[in-house]
C-alpha cells in the first residue's frame, strides 16, 4: 500500500488535522515557557525497550525502569543483590 493511497482516504486527512492541532498546542506551550522539552539519550529512553531490538542487559534495565522496579541508573542494582543483569 503506497503513501499516496493511504493519504487519499478520510483517515489520513483526519489524522493529519489532529497532528497539526497537537503540534500547534505543543509549540505554543513551549513558546510560553509552560514546558521545557529535554533530549533523552538512547541509553535512558525507556520506550526503546518496546521499540528496538536491544541486548538483554539493556532491555532488562529499561523494562525494570518502565515497570517501576528500579530507578533509571546503571549503577543501581536491579534485583537488590548487586547484580545488574
Secondary structure as UniProt FT lines:
FT   HELIX           3..8
FT   HELIX           10..31
FT   TURN            32..33
FT   HELIX           42..44
FT   TURN            46..47
FT   HELIX           48..51
FT   HELIX           56..66
FT   TURN            67..68
FT   TURN            74..75
//
